[in-house]
């Protein structure tokens, strides 16, 4: 199961780790010691989030894609 969604990665001083958030999937986030690890973990958690939503019969949001302007 794949989906295309935005992943925001930033450094958290509090957590002393990179945080990867998936804003289109409520509560979907991960972390990692490196940027690459946070991204890899986000890809895993996205798959798990989607599998769980499907099993529970929850709606899976459509990807909003890139903002046209900021």
C-alpha positions in Angstrom: 0.0 0.0 0.0 1.5 3.3 -1.0 0.4 6.9 -0.8 2.0 10.2 -1.7 1.9 12.7 1.2 3.9 15.5 2.6 6.5 14.7 5.2 7.9 17.6 7.3 11.2 16.9 9.0 12.8 19.1 11.6 15.4 19.0 14.4 13.9 18.9 18.0 16.2 20.1 20.7 13.8 18.8 23.3 13.8 15.3 21.9 17.4 15.5 20.7 16.2 13.9 17.4 14.9 14.6 14.0 11.1 14.6 14.0 9.1 13.6 10.8 5.5 14.6 10.8 2.9 13.6 8.2 0.3 16.4 8.5 -2.3 14.7 6.2 -2.5 11.6 8.4 -3.6 12.6 11.9 -1.1 11.6 14.6 1.3 10.1 12.1 4.9 10.9 13.0 8.2 9.3 13.7 11.7 10.3 14.8 15.3 9.4 14.1 18.9 10.1 15.1 19.6 11.4 11.5 17.5 13.1 8.9 17.6 9.9 6.7 16.6 7.7 9.6 13.6 10.0 10.4 12.5 9.8 6.8 12.9 6.0 6.7 10.9 5.6 9.9 8.2 8.0 8.5 7.8 5.8 5.4 7.3 2.7 7.7 4.8 4.5 9.9 2.9 5.8 6.9 2.4 2.2 5.7 1.3 1.1 9.2 -1.0 4.1 9.6 -2.7 3.3 6.3 -3.0 -0.5 7.1 -4.6 0.3 10.5 -7.0 2.8 9.0 -8.1 0.3 6.4 -8.6 -2.5 9.0 -10.7 -0.2 11.1 -12.7 1.0 8.1 -11.5 4.6 8.5 -11.4 7.1 5.6 -8.0 7.6 4.1 -7.5 11.2 3.2 -6.6 12.2 -0.4 -3.1 13.7 -0.8 -3.2 17.5 -1.0 0.1 17.7 -2.8 2.3 20.7 -3.0 0.9 24.1 -2.0 0.4 26.4 -5.0 1.6 29.3 -3.0 2.8 30.1 0.5 
